Amino acid sequence: MLAKRLRQLLDGGDTLVLLAGEGPDGVAVLRFRMSIWSSGLECCLAELYVVPDLRRRGLGRALMDAALREARSRGADTMDIGVDEPDTAARRLYESLGFTNRAGEADGPVMYVYERDL
C-alpha cells in the first residue's frame, strides 16, 4: 500500500522523495505548491524520517541539505516544516539549519512551524 501511495504522489508531479542509506535508512518527502505571496514556489517538508537506531549519525542533516538544494533548484523560495513540541531533536536540527519558529495554535497542542528563505 505504501509503495502504491508513494507512486501516486510522485506521479502527481508536486512531490519529491529523497532517500538516504542502504535500507533506505532515511526519507524526506517534499511537496511543492504555487504561492500567492511570492513568485517562487513554497516547499513543505511533509516528512523527515531516519530509522531510530541510526539517528544522530548525520543522515537527517544530509537529507535536509539535499532537500534544501532540491527545493532551490525547483524554484522554491521558502520551506516550511511542522514539528510537534516534544520533538526537540528535530527542532534543534531545523534551527541549526536556519529555520525559525513562526507560531503555535492558540487553542490546541503546540505545533512549531519553521520557515526558511531559500
Chimera marker file (.cmm) of the C-alpha trace (Angstrom):
<marker_set name="trace">
<marker id="1" x="0.000" y="0.000" z="0.000" r="1" g="1" b="0" radius="0.5"/>
<marker id="2" x="2.787" y="2.456" z="0.899" r="1" g="1" b="0" radius="0.5"/>
<marker id="3" x="4.597" y="1.849" z="-2.398" r="1" g="1" b="0" radius="0.5"/>
<marker id="4" x="1.361" y="2.458" z="-4.317" r="1" g="1" b="0" radius="0.5"/>
<marker id="5" x="0.702" y="5.714" z="-2.443" r="1" g="1" b="0" radius="0.5"/>
<marker id="6" x="4.260" y="6.913" z="-2.995" r="1" g="1" b="0" radius="0.5"/>
<marker id="7" x="3.913" y="6.187" z="-6.716" r="1" g="1" b="0" radius="0.5"/>
<marker id="8" x="0.686" y="8.216" z="-6.821" r="1" g="1" b="0" radius="0.5"/>
<marker id="9" x="2.363" y="11.126" z="-5.046" r="1" g="1" b="0" radius="0.5"/>
<marker id="10" x="5.358" y="11.045" z="-7.364" r="1" g="1" b="0" radius="0.5"/>
<marker id="11" x="3.177" y="10.786" z="-10.465" r="1" g="1" b="0" radius="0.5"/>
<marker id="12" x="1.292" y="13.915" z="-9.369" r="1" g="1" b="0" radius="0.5"/>
<marker id="13" x="4.397" y="15.983" z="-10.092" r="1" g="1" b="0" radius="0.5"/>
<marker id="14" x="4.368" y="18.108" z="-6.953" r="1" g="1" b="0" radius="0.5"/>
<marker id="15" x="6.113" y="15.636" z="-4.630" r="1" g="1" b="0" radius="0.5"/>
<marker id="16" x="9.774" y="14.687" z="-4.360" r="1" g="1" b="0" radius="0.5"/>
<marker id="17" x="11.026" y="11.778" z="-2.233" r="1" g="1" b="0" radius="0.5"/>
<marker id="18" x="14.679" y="11.690" z="-1.151" r="1" g="1" b="0" radius="0.5"/>
<marker id="19" x="16.248" y="8.532" z="0.295" r="1" g="1" b="0" radius="0.5"/>
<marker id="20" x="19.392" y="8.078" z="2.389" r="1" g="1" b="0" radius="0.5"/>
<marker id="21" x="21.398" y="4.995" z="3.272" r="1" g="1" b="0" radius="0.5"/>
<marker id="22" x="21.253" y="1.470" z="2.006" r="1" g="1" b="0" radius="0.5"/>
<marker id="23" x="17.979" y="0.380" z="3.629" r="1" g="1" b="0" radius="0.5"/>
<marker id="24" x="16.934" y="3.062" z="2.823" r="1" g="1" b="0" radius="0.5"/>
<marker id="25" x="17.684" y="4.311" z="6.293" r="1" g="1" b="0" radius="0.5"/>
<marker id="26" x="16.013" y="7.708" z="5.955" r="1" g="1" b="0" radius="0.5"/>
<marker id="27" x="13.464" y="9.525" z="3.847" r="1" g="1" b="0" radius="0.5"/>
<marker id="28" x="12.465" y="13.127" z="3.178" r="1" g="1" b="0" radius="0.5"/>
<marker id="29" x="9.205" y="13.947" z="1.395" r="1" g="1" b="0" radius="0.5"/>
<marker id="30" x="8.881" y="17.397" z="-0.162" r="1" g="1" b="0" radius="0.5"/>
<marker id="31" x="5.662" y="18.915" z="-1.521" r="1" g="1" b="0" radius="0.5"/>
<marker id="32" x="5.719" y="21.936" z="-3.816" r="1" g="1" b="0" radius="0.5"/>
<marker id="33" x="2.960" y="24.456" z="-4.495" r="1" g="1" b="0" radius="0.5"/>
<marker id="34" x="2.451" y="27.861" z="-6.082" r="1" g="1" b="0" radius="0.5"/>
<marker id="35" x="2.410" y="30.814" z="-3.724" r="1" g="1" b="0" radius="0.5"/>
<marker id="36" x="0.262" y="33.916" z="-3.686" r="1" g="1" b="0" radius="0.5"/>
<marker id="37" x="2.891" y="35.713" z="-1.585" r="1" g="1" b="0" radius="0.5"/>
<marker id="38" x="5.936" y="35.361" z="-3.859" r="1" g="1" b="0" radius="0.5"/>
<marker id="39" x="6.916" y="34.464" z="-7.394" r="1" g="1" b="0" radius="0.5"/>
<marker id="40" x="8.672" y="31.294" z="-6.212" r="1" g="1" b="0" radius="0.5"/>
<marker id="41" x="7.181" y="28.012" z="-5.100" r="1" g="1" b="0" radius="0.5"/>
<marker id="42" x="6.514" y="27.105" z="-1.487" r="1" g="1" b="0" radius="0.5"/>
<marker id="43" x="8.087" y="23.856" z="-0.366" r="1" g="1" b="0" radius="0.5"/>
<marker id="44" x="6.687" y="21.872" z="2.534" r="1" g="1" b="0" radius="0.5"/>
<marker id="45" x="8.791" y="19.208" z="4.200" r="1" g="1" b="0" radius="0.5"/>
<marker id="46" x="5.959" y="16.730" z="4.651" r="1" g="1" b="0" radius="0.5"/>
<marker id="47" x="8.136" y="14.052" z="6.263" r="1" g="1" b="0" radius="0.5"/>
<marker id="48" x="11.673" y="13.580" z="7.524" r="1" g="1" b="0" radius="0.5"/>
<marker id="49" x="12.346" y="10.154" z="8.997" r="1" g="1" b="0" radius="0.5"/>
<marker id="50" x="15.503" y="8.288" z="9.973" r="1" g="1" b="0" radius="0.5"/>
<marker id="51" x="15.462" y="4.734" z="11.371" r="1" g="1" b="0" radius="0.5"/>
<marker id="52" x="15.680" y="5.200" z="15.168" r="1" g="1" b="0" radius="0.5"/>
<marker id="53" x="18.817" y="3.052" z="15.648" r="1" g="1" b="0" radius="0.5"/>
<marker id="54" x="20.635" y="5.156" z="13.013" r="1" g="1" b="0" radius="0.5"/>
<marker id="55" x="19.780" y="8.611" z="14.340" r="1" g="1" b="0" radius="0.5"/>
<marker id="56" x="22.435" y="11.113" z="15.443" r="1" g="1" b="0" radius="0.5"/>
<marker id="57" x="24.797" y="9.958" z="12.678" r="1" g="1" b="0" radius="0.5"/>
<marker id="58" x="24.151" y="12.792" z="10.218" r="1" g="1" b="0" radius="0.5"/>
<marker id="59" x="21.538" y="11.133" z="7.972" r="1" g="1" b="0" radius="0.5"/>
<marker id="60" x="18.827" y="13.652" z="8.869" r="1" g="1" b="0" radius="0.5"/>
<marker id="61" x="21.168" y="16.574" z="8.228" r="1" g="1" b="0" radius="0.5"/>
<marker id="62" x="22.286" y="15.043" z="4.919" r="1" g="1" b="0" radius="0.5"/>
<marker id="63" x="18.645" y="14.602" z="3.885" r="1" g="1" b="0" radius="0.5"/>
<marker id="64" x="17.878" y="18.195" z="4.871" r="1" g="1" b="0" radius="0.5"/>
<marker id="65" x="20.908" y="19.522" z="2.959" r="1" g="1" b="0" radius="0.5"/>
<marker id="66" x="19.722" y="17.619" z="-0.130" r="1" g="1" b="0" radius="0.5"/>
<marker id="67" x="16.131" y="18.795" z="0.427" r="1" g="1" b="0" radius="0.5"/>
<marker id="68" x="17.223" y="22.448" z="0.581" r="1" g="1" b="0" radius="0.5"/>
<marker id="69" x="19.301" y="22.074" z="-2.599" r="1" g="1" b="0" radius="0.5"/>
<marker id="70" x="16.434" y="20.368" z="-4.441" r="1" g="1" b="0" radius="0.5"/>
<marker id="71" x="13.905" y="22.948" z="-3.286" r="1" g="1" b="0" radius="0.5"/>
<marker id="72" x="16.094" y="25.799" z="-4.509" r="1" g="1" b="0" radius="0.5"/>
<marker id="73" x="16.760" y="24.072" z="-7.817" r="1" g="1" b="0" radius="0.5"/>
<marker id="74" x="12.986" y="23.649" z="-8.384" r="1" g="1" b="0" radius="0.5"/>
<marker id="75" x="12.345" y="27.339" z="-7.811" r="1" g="1" b="0" radius="0.5"/>
<marker id="76" x="11.135" y="27.341" z="-4.212" r="1" g="1" b="0" radius="0.5"/>
<marker id="77" x="11.885" y="30.404" z="-2.136" r="1" g="1" b="0" radius="0.5"/>
<marker id="78" x="10.565" y="29.140" z="1.222" r="1" g="1" b="0" radius="0.5"/>
<marker id="79" x="10.306" y="25.827" z="3.026" r="1" g="1" b="0" radius="0.5"/>
<marker id="80" x="8.000" y="25.143" z="5.944" r="1" g="1" b="0" radius="0.5"/>
<marker id="81" x="8.012" y="22.302" z="8.439" r="1" g="1" b="0" radius="0.5"/>
<marker id="82" x="5.535" y="21.326" z="11.134" r="1" g="1" b="0" radius="0.5"/>
<marker id="83" x="7.075" y="19.862" z="14.282" r="1" g="1" b="0" radius="0.5"/>
<marker id="84" x="5.444" y="18.554" z="17.454" r="1" g="1" b="0" radius="0.5"/>
<marker id="85" x="6.566" y="20.385" z="20.596" r="1" g="1" b="0" radius="0.5"/>
<marker id="86" x="8.173" y="17.344" z="22.289" r="1" g="1" b="0" radius="0.5"/>
<marker id="87" x="10.322" y="16.547" z="19.228" r="1" g="1" b="0" radius="0.5"/>
<marker id="88" x="13.240" y="18.604" z="20.484" r="1" g="1" b="0" radius="0.5"/>
<marker id="89" x="15.845" y="16.721" z="18.414" r="1" g="1" b="0" radius="0.5"/>
<marker id="90" x="14.054" y="17.644" z="15.187" r="1" g="1" b="0" radius="0.5"/>
<marker id="91" x="13.566" y="21.226" z="16.345" r="1" g="1" b="0" radius="0.5"/>
<marker id="92" x="17.295" y="21.517" z="17.129" r="1" g="1" b="0" radius="0.5"/>
<marker id="93" x="18.169" y="20.155" z="13.672" r="1" g="1" b="0" radius="0.5"/>
<marker id="94" x="15.876" y="22.593" z="11.849" r="1" g="1" b="0" radius="0.5"/>
<marker id="95" x="17.011" y="25.544" z="13.945" r="1" g="1" b="0" radius="0.5"/>
<marker id="96" x="20.661" y="24.665" z="13.269" r="1" g="1" b="0" radius="0.5"/>
<marker id="97" x="19.833" y="24.854" z="9.547" r="1" g="1" b="0" radius="0.5"/>
<marker id="98" x="18.440" y="28.384" z="9.850" r="1" g="1" b="0" radius="0.5"/>
<marker id="99" x="14.705" y="27.715" z="10.262" r="1" g="1" b="0" radius="0.5"/>
<marker id="100" x="12.767" y="29.921" z="12.672" r="1" g="1" b="0" radius="0.5"/>
<marker id="101" x="9.556" y="29.369" z="14.652" r="1" g="1" b="0" radius="0.5"/>
<marker id="102" x="6.558" y="31.278" z="13.283" r="1" g="1" b="0" radius="0.5"/>
<marker id="103" x="3.625" y="30.391" z="15.545" r="1" g="1" b="0" radius="0.5"/>
<marker id="104" x="1.725" y="27.775" z="17.506" r="1" g="1" b="0" radius="0.5"/>
<marker id="105" x="-2.006" y="27.158" z="17.699" r="1" g="1" b="0" radius="0.5"/>
<marker id="106" x="-3.753" y="29.137" z="20.460" r="1" g="1" b="0" radius="0.5"/>
<marker id="107" x="-6.336" y="26.526" z="21.493" r="1" g="1" b="0" radius="0.5"/>
<marker id="108" x="-4.671" y="23.216" z="20.657" r="1" g="1" b="0" radius="0.5"/>
<marker id="109" x="-1.429" y="21.353" z="21.203" r="1" g="1" b="0" radius="0.5"/>
<marker id="110" x="1.622" y="23.419" z="20.407" r="1" g="1" b="0" radius="0.5"/>
<marker id="111" x="2.922" y="22.928" z="16.872" r="1" g="1" b="0" radius="0.5"/>
<marker id="112" x="6.124" y="24.552" z="15.740" r="1" g="1" b="0" radius="0.5"/>
<marker id="113" x="6.151" y="25.707" z="12.146" r="1" g="1" b="0" radius="0.5"/>
<marker id="114" x="9.553" y="26.549" z="10.716" r="1" g="1" b="0" radius="0.5"/>
<marker id="115" x="10.271" y="28.615" z="7.655" r="1" g="1" b="0" radius="0.5"/>
<marker id="116" x="13.468" y="29.484" z="5.846" r="1" g="1" b="0" radius="0.5"/>
<marker id="117" x="14.145" y="31.654" z="2.817" r="1" g="1" b="0" radius="0.5"/>
<marker id="118" x="15.862" y="29.702" z="0.050" r="1" g="1" b="0" radius="0.5"/>
<link id1="1" id2="2" r="1" g="1" b="0" radius="0.2"/>
<link id1="2" id2="3" r="1" g="1" b="0" radius="0.2"/>
<link id1="3" id2="4" r="1" g="1" b="0" radius="0.2"/>
<link id1="4" id2="5" r="1" g="1" b="0" radius="0.2"/>
<link id1="5" id2="6" r="1" g="1" b="0" radius="0.2"/>
<link id1="6" id2="7" r="1" g="1" b="0" radius="0.2"/>
<link id1="7" id2="8" r="1" g="1" b="0" radius="0.2"/>
<link id1="8" id2="9" r="1" g="1" b="0" radius="0.2"/>
<link id1="9" id2="10" r="1" g="1" b="0" radius="0.2"/>
<link id1="10" id2="11" r="1" g="1" b="0" radius="0.2"/>
<link id1="11" id2="12" r="1" g="1" b="0" radius="0.2"/>
<link id1="12" id2="13" r="1" g="1" b="0" radius="0.2"/>
<link id1="13" id2="14" r="1" g="1" b="0" radius="0.2"/>
<link id1="14" id2="15" r="1" g="1" b="0" radius="0.2"/>
<link id1="15" id2="16" r="1" g="1" b="0" radius="0.2"/>
<link id1="16" id2="17" r="1" g="1" b="0" radius="0.2"/>
<link id1="17" id2="18" r="1" g="1" b="0" radius="0.2"/>
<link id1="18" id2="19" r="1" g="1" b="0" radius="0.2"/>
<link id1="19" id2="20" r="1" g="1" b="0" radius="0.2"/>
<link id1="20" id2="21" r="1" g="1" b="0" radius="0.2"/>
<link id1="21" id2="22" r="1" g="1" b="0" radius="0.2"/>
<link id1="22" id2="23" r="1" g="1" b="0" radius="0.2"/>
<link id1="23" id2="24" r="1" g="1" b="0" radius="0.2"/>
<link id1="24" id2="25" r="1" g="1" b="0" radius="0.2"/>
<link id1="25" id2="26" r="1" g="1" b="0" radius="0.2"/>
<link id1="26" id2="27" r="1" g="1" b="0" radius="0.2"/>
<link id1="27" id2="28" r="1" g="1" b="0" radius="0.2"/>
<link id1="28" id2="29" r="1" g="1" b="0" radius="0.2"/>
<link id1="29" id2="30" r="1" g="1" b="0" radius="0.2"/>
<link id1="30" id2="31" r="1" g="1" b="0" radius="0.2"/>
<link id1="31" id2="32" r="1" g="1" b="0" radius="0.2"/>
<link id1="32" id2="33" r="1" g="1" b="0" radius="0.2"/>
<link id1="33" id2="34" r="1" g="1" b="0" radius="0.2"/>
<link id1="34" id2="35" r="1" g="1" b="0" radius="0.2"/>
<link id1="35" id2="36" r="1" g="1" b="0" radius="0.2"/>
<link id1="36" id2="37" r="1" g="1" b="0" radius="0.2"/>
<link id1="37" id2="38" r="1" g="1" b="0" radius="0.2"/>
<link id1="38" id2="39" r="1" g="1" b="0" radius="0.2"/>
<link id1="39" id2="40" r="1" g="1" b="0" radius="0.2"/>
<link id1="40" id2="41" r="1" g="1" b="0" radius="0.2"/>
<link id1="41" id2="42" r="1" g="1" b="0" radius="0.2"/>
<link id1="42" id2="43" r="1" g="1" b="0" radius="0.2"/>
<link id1="43" id2="44" r="1" g="1" b="0" radius="0.2"/>
<link id1="44" id2="45" r="1" g="1" b="0" radius="0.2"/>
<link id1="45" id2="46" r="1" g="1" b="0" radius="0.2"/>
<link id1="46" id2="47" r="1" g="1" b="0" radius="0.2"/>
<link id1="47" id2="48" r="1" g="1" b="0" radius="0.2"/>
<link id1="48" id2="49" r="1" g="1" b="0" radius="0.2"/>
<link id1="49" id2="50" r="1" g="1" b="0" radius="0.2"/>
<link id1="50" id2="51" r="1" g="1" b="0" radius="0.2"/>
<link id1="51" id2="52" r="1" g="1" b="0" radius="0.2"/>
<link id1="52" id2="53" r="1" g="1" b="0" radius="0.2"/>
<link id1="53" id2="54" r="1" g="1" b="0" radius="0.2"/>
<link id1="54" id2="55" r="1" g="1" b="0" radius="0.2"/>
<link id1="55" id2="56" r="1" g="1" b="0" radius="0.2"/>
<link id1="56" id2="57" r="1" g="1" b="0" radius="0.2"/>
<link id1="57" id2="58" r="1" g="1" b="0" radius="0.2"/>
<link id1="58" id2="59" r="1" g="1" b="0" radius="0.2"/>
<link id1="59" id2="60" r="1" g="1" b="0" radius="0.2"/>
<link id1="60" id2="61" r="1" g="1" b="0" radius="0.2"/>
<link id1="61" id2="62" r="1" g="1" b="0" radius="0.2"/>
<link id1="62" id2="63" r="1" g="1" b="0" radius="0.2"/>
<link id1="63" id2="64" r="1" g="1" b="0" radius="0.2"/>
<link id1="64" id2="65" r="1" g="1" b="0" radius="0.2"/>
<link id1="65" id2="66" r="1" g="1" b="0" radius="0.2"/>
<link id1="66" id2="67" r="1" g="1" b="0" radius="0.2"/>
<link id1="67" id2="68" r="1" g="1" b="0" radius="0.2"/>
<link id1="68" id2="69" r="1" g="1" b="0" radius="0.2"/>
<link id1="69" id2="70" r="1" g="1" b="0" radius="0.2"/>
<link id1="70" id2="71" r="1" g="1" b="0" radius="0.2"/>
<link id1="71" id2="72" r="1" g="1" b="0" radius="0.2"/>
<link id1="72" id2="73" r="1" g="1" b="0" radius="0.2"/>
<link id1="73" id2="74" r="1" g="1" b="0" radius="0.2"/>
<link id1="74" id2="75" r="1" g="1" b="0" radius="0.2"/>
<link id1="75" id2="76" r="1" g="1" b="0" radius="0.2"/>
<link id1="76" id2="77" r="1" g="1" b="0" radius="0.2"/>
<link id1="77" id2="78" r="1" g="1" b="0" radius="0.2"/>
<link id1="78" id2="79" r="1" g="1" b="0" radius="0.2"/>
<link id1="79" id2="80" r="1" g="1" b="0" radius="0.2"/>
<link id1="80" id2="81" r="1" g="1" b="0" radius="0.2"/>
<link id1="81" id2="82" r="1" g="1" b="0" radius="0.2"/>
<link id1="82" id2="83" r="1" g="1" b="0" radius="0.2"/>
<link id1="83" id2="84" r="1" g="1" b="0" radius="0.2"/>
<link id1="84" id2="85" r="1" g="1" b="0" radius="0.2"/>
<link id1="85" id2="86" r="1" g="1" b="0" radius="0.2"/>
<link id1="86" id2="87" r="1" g="1" b="0" radius="0.2"/>
<link id1="87" id2="88" r="1" g="1" b="0" radius="0.2"/>
<link id1="88" id2="89" r="1" g="1" b="0" radius="0.2"/>
<link id1="89" id2="90" r="1" g="1" b="0" radius="0.2"/>
<link id1="90" id2="91" r="1" g="1" b="0" radius="0.2"/>
<link id1="91" id2="92" r="1" g="1" b="0" radius="0.2"/>
<link id1="92" id2="93" r="1" g="1" b="0" radius="0.2"/>
<link id1="93" id2="94" r="1" g="1" b="0" radius="0.2"/>
<link id1="94" id2="95" r="1" g="1" b="0" radius="0.2"/>
<link id1="95" id2="96" r="1" g="1" b="0" radius="0.2"/>
<link id1="96" id2="97" r="1" g="1" b="0" radius="0.2"/>
<link id1="97" id2="98" r="1" g="1" b="0" radius="0.2"/>
<link id1="98" id2="99" r="1" g="1" b="0" radius="0.2"/>
<link id1="99" id2="100" r="1" g="1" b="0" radius="0.2"/>
<link id1="100" id2="101" r="1" g="1" b="0" radius="0.2"/>
<link id1="101" id2="102" r="1" g="1" b="0" radius="0.2"/>
<link id1="102" id2="103" r="1" g="1" b="0" radius="0.2"/>
<link id1="103" id2="104" r="1" g="1" b="0" radius="0.2"/>
<link id1="104" id2="105" r="1" g="1" b="0" radius="0.2"/>
<link id1="105" id2="106" r="1" g="1" b="0" radius="0.2"/>
<link id1="106" id2="107" r="1" g="1" b="0" radius="0.2"/>
<link id1="107" id2="108" r="1" g="1" b="0" radius="0.2"/>
<link id1="108" id2="109" r="1" g="1" b="0" radius="0.2"/>
<link id1="109" id2="110" r="1" g="1" b="0" radius="0.2"/>
<link id1="110" id2="111" r="1" g="1" b="0" radius="0.2"/>
<link id1="111" id2="112" r="1" g="1" b="0" radius="0.2"/>
<link id1="112" id2="113" r="1" g="1" b="0" radius="0.2"/>
<link id1="113" id2="114" r="1" g="1" b="0" radius="0.2"/>
<link id1="114" id2="115" r="1" g="1" b="0" radius="0.2"/>
<link id1="115" id2="116" r="1" g="1" b="0" radius="0.2"/>
<link id1="116" id2="117" r="1" g="1" b="0" radius="0.2"/>
<link id1="117" id2="118" r="1" g="1" b="0" radius="0.2"/>
</marker_set>
